[in-house]
Amino acid sequence: MYFVYILKSIKFKQIYIGLTNNTQRRLSEHNLKQNKSTKHFAPYELIATKSFSNRKIARNYEKILKTGYAREKIISYIYR
């Protein structure tokens, strides 16, 4: 099982979209600043997850969420 997840920075107006097979482990890694691209905006809270049966489908969905339009919609929904 694979998950596409959305994290929200608690201190900054920043989101992160990622892919994993273990959301709790991955959230912990982000909050322990073990991810180079997100360590400056930690701590994070998990906003949403969506599960997929295979990695390829999950990766395609993650790419869609990371497009400019989808990212803007997510940010406007979270920070309204």
FIMIMI-431548 format. One record per residue (C-alpha): x, y, z; residue number from 1. Coordinates in steps of 0.001 Angstrom, whole numbers, plus 524288, in hexadecimal, padded with zeros to 5 digits. Layout:
[r [X Y Z] NUM]
...
END
This chain:
[r [80000 80000 80000] 1]
[r [80511 80D8B 7FC62] 2]
[r [8006D 81AB3 80131] 3]
[r [800D7 8285D 7FBA0] 4]
[r [800EF 831CB 80700] 5]
[r [7FFF9 8405B 80962] 6]
[r [80714 846E1 8149C] 7]
[r [804CE 8548E 819BF] 8]
[r [80F75 85C26 820A6] 9]
[r [80AEC 8606B 82E11] 10]
[r [81358 86CC2 82E30] 11]
[r [81348 870DE 81FE1] 12]
[r [80982 871B9 814C6] 13]
[r [80FA6 86615 80E1A] 14]
[r [80AD8 858BD 80991] 15]
[r [811F9 84C91 80539] 16]
[r [80C91 841BA 7FCAD] 17]
[r [81326 83480 7FCDB] 18]
[r [81249 825F0 7FA84] 19]
[r [81526 81B19 80447] 20]
[r [8117C 80D89 808D2] 21]
[r [8114E 811BA 81732] 22]
[r [80B62 81EFD 81A5A] 23]
[r [80E95 81F33 828E4] 24]
[r [81CFA 81C22 8267A] 25]
[r [81DA0 8265C 81BC9] 26]
[r [81722 830D4 82427] 27]
[r [820D6 82DD4 82EE5] 28]
[r [82C3D 82F41 82557] 29]
[r [82733 83C81 820EB] 30]
[r [82570 84141 82EE4] 31]
[r [832FD 83C69 832CB] 32]
[r [8385F 84496 82775] 33]
[r [83DD2 838CA 82046] 34]
[r [838BC 83D98 81322] 35]
[r [8414B 847F3 80CBE] 36]
[r [83640 84EAF 80579] 37]
[r [82D0F 84FF0 8112B] 38]
[r [835D2 85197 81D0C] 39]
[r [834F4 86077 81D00] 40]
[r [8262C 86059 81E6A] 41]
[r [824A5 855FF 82918] 42]
[r [81CB1 85262 830EA] 43]
[r [811DD 84CF9 82853] 44]
[r [80469 84765 82A3B] 45]
[r [7FE31 83D4C 8215F] 46]
[r [7F2BF 8435A 81A0F] 47]
[r [7EE84 838A0 810A7] 48]
[r [7F1F9 82B43 80B54] 49]
[r [7ECEF 82329 80010] 50]
[r [7F040 814CA 7FE86] 51]
[r [7F3A0 80D82 7F207] 52]
[r [7F5F0 7FF36 7EF14] 53]
[r [80221 80187 7E6F9] 54]
[r [80D2F 80B58 7E69D] 55]
[r [80B96 80F70 7D862] 56]
[r [7FDA0 8142F 7DA41] 57]
[r [8015A 81B02 7E6F4] 58]
[r [80CCA 821D9 7E03C] 59]
[r [803FE 826B6 7D53C] 60]
[r [7FA5C 82C3E 7DF31] 61]
[r [8058A 832C4 7E6A8] 62]
[r [80A22 83940 7DA13] 63]
[r [7FC6E 83E81 7D79E] 64]
[r [7FBCE 8445C 7E55A] 65]
[r [80919 84ABB 7E386] 66]
[r [804D7 85255 7D76C] 67]
[r [80364 860DE 7D94F] 68]
[r [7F499 8611B 7D81F] 69]
[r [7F227 855C8 7E17A] 70]
[r [7FC16 85B05 7EB4E] 71]
[r [7F57B 86862 7EB22] 72]
[r [7E830 86221 7ED91] 73]
[r [7ED8E 85A32 7F8F6] 74]
[r [7F416 86607 7FF1C] 75]
[r [7E7F3 86E85 7FD7B] 76]
[r [7DF8C 863EA 803A4] 77]
[r [7E8C2 861C6 80F2F] 78]
[r [7EB84 87022 81204] 79]
[r [7DE38 87634 80F6A] 80]
END
